[in-house]
Amino acid sequence: MHMNWDVVHVEVKNNTALRVRFQDGLEGEVEFLPSAFRGVFACLKEPGAFRQARVQDGVLTWPGELDLAPDAMHQAIATHGKWVLD
């Protein structure tokens, strides 16, 4: 079952930001601050890895089973127009 917060499109803007569109038409940016590239996301500090962002089953993912919670992303973008990860 698809939810309104399913991601249907992702575009890599640069080495730290993405533009996403959701099932319900909401669009916005996801921005990683330098401090966000730690823990499981440390590998995304490498631009080549970050640029492999893709949509899989309504979720923004990267190779290595990394993903971002689409419901939290949708809520932040609906409220602020962007989701800044730090």
C-alpha positions, 0 to 999 in steps of 0.5 A: 500500500502506498502512502502520501509520503512515498518518494516518487522522484529524486534529483541530486542537486550537488554533493550534499543536497537532493530534490525529492517529490512525493506521491502527493505532489509535495516537493522539496530539498533534503540537505546534508550538513557536514556534521550529518556525514557520520555513523552509517552516513559517513560513506556518503561524504564521498561525492560519488557515493552520495550521487548514487541516491535513488528511489526504491519502493517509495524510499530514498536509498543508497547502496549499502541499505542506507535510507532516509525515513520518508514520513519524517522527510515529508513532514519536514518538507511540508513544514519548512520546504526542506529537510536539513540533516545535521 
